[in-house]
């Protein structure tokens, strides 16, 4: 998966629009055929989207926290910077958004110089 992959870009656009379940669904196909670090990265991002969906759309903060914890287990196996994303910053943004529903988390993309 690269930062310019159309599937990834579509998933990011949905995530950033607050369509967390749709982002989860958009990335699932790529996750199913991925391997290694990429599989953990996509699985983690999917679980972050699911966490926000559960907390916000389903009104289950506990469910959101549980999916967030699952996401962290996957993302712990991913480098701090992967596929053009600052992974640790993404974790922090979602954590903050789970605590403060008015926040709209975005995917922290790295500049070309930082990749």
Phi, psi and omega per residue, in radians:
X1 nan 2.262 3.079
X2 -2.023 2.827 -3.133
X3 -1.069 -0.376 -3.122
X4 -1.752 0.072 3.129
X5 -1.095 2.282 -3.097
X6 -1.041 -0.637 3.117
X7 -1.132 -0.778 3.115
X8 -1.090 -0.824 -3.124
X9 -1.049 -0.690 3.116
X10 -1.132 -0.794 3.114
X11 -1.070 -0.742 3.112
X12 -1.089 -0.783 -3.137
X13 -1.046 -0.752 3.114
X14 -1.135 -0.782 3.115
X15 -0.995 -0.863 -3.085
X16 -1.226 -0.339 3.061
X17 -1.487 -0.042 -3.122
X18 1.472 0.154 3.107
X19 -1.604 1.215 -2.967
X20 -1.159 -0.684 3.108
X21 -1.158 -0.715 3.130
X22 -1.137 -0.648 3.085
X23 -1.099 -0.763 3.076
X24 -0.970 -0.863 -3.127
X25 -1.135 -0.695 -3.110
X26 -1.127 -0.578 -3.088
X27 -1.598 -0.237 -3.044
X28 -1.079 -0.696 3.139
X29 -1.063 -0.745 3.104
X30 -1.148 -0.688 3.114
X31 -1.083 -0.726 -3.100
X32 -1.052 -0.557 -3.101
X33 -1.790 0.058 -3.116
X34 -1.534 2.960 -3.123
X35 -2.492 2.814 2.995
X36 1.026 -2.403 -3.083
X37 -1.043 -0.694 3.136
X38 -1.037 -0.708 3.133
X39 -1.109 -0.726 3.111
X40 -1.173 -0.691 3.114
X41 -1.078 -0.931 -3.115
X42 -1.117 -0.724 3.104
X43 -1.050 -0.717 3.112
X44 -1.126 -0.789 3.137
X45 -1.123 -0.729 3.102
X46 -1.047 -0.760 3.129
X47 -1.201 -0.565 3.044
X48 -1.114 -0.749 3.101
X49 -1.109 -0.726 3.118
X50 -1.120 -0.653 3.113
X51 -1.067 -0.808 3.127
X52 -1.156 -0.671 3.100
X53 -1.069 -0.841 -3.116
X54 -1.094 -0.773 -3.094
X55 -1.185 -0.679 -3.022
X56 -1.666 -1.000 -3.055
X57 -1.298 -0.603 -3.095
X58 -1.740 -0.064 3.099
X59 1.119 0.615 -3.116
X60 -2.131 1.465 3.110
X61 -0.997 -0.655 3.129
X62 -1.108 -0.777 3.089
X63 -1.076 -0.662 3.082
X64 -1.094 -0.791 3.129
X65 -1.118 -0.653 3.136
X66 -1.150 -0.762 3.106
X67 -1.190 -0.603 3.086
X68 -1.076 -0.776 3.124
X69 -1.091 -0.693 3.085
X70 -1.118 -0.708 3.132
X71 -1.064 -0.737 -3.116
X72 -1.082 -0.587 3.109
X73 -1.109 -0.697 3.090
X74 -1.237 -0.822 -3.044
X75 -1.224 -0.341 3.066
X76 -1.110 -0.357 -3.123
X77 -1.648 0.101 -3.087
X78 -1.949 2.434 3.077
X79 -1.000 2.770 -3.140
X80 -0.996 -0.572 3.106
X81 -2.144 2.094 -3.090
X82 -2.581 2.399 3.092
X83 0.907 0.637 3.111
X84 1.348 0.256 -3.076
X85 -2.117 2.422 2.965
X86 -1.437 1.678 -2.990
X87 -1.103 -0.746 -3.117
X88 -1.159 -0.648 3.089
X89 -1.162 -0.662 3.089
X90 -1.057 -0.795 3.096
X91 -0.992 -0.801 -3.107
X92 -1.121 -0.714 -3.127
X93 -1.135 -0.733 3.135
X94 -1.190 -0.713 3.091
X95 -0.993 -0.824 3.124
X96 -1.082 -0.714 -3.123
X97 -1.199 -0.517 3.073
X98 -1.231 -0.533 3.137
X99 -1.468 -0.502 -3.092
X100 -2.266 1.707 -3.056
X101 -1.043 -0.319 3.134
X102 -1.336 -0.231 3.131
X103 -1.353 2.439 3.092
X104 -1.985 1.689 -3.059
X105 -1.197 2.529 3.056
X106 -2.087 2.849 3.091
X107 -1.454 2.072 -3.113
X108 -1.339 1.762 -3.106
X109 -1.517 2.489 3.124
X110 -1.505 2.569 3.028
X111 -1.266 2.837 3.115
X112 -0.970 -0.658 -3.118
X113 -1.182 -0.487 -3.098
X114 -1.565 -0.123 -3.095
X115 -1.342 nan nan
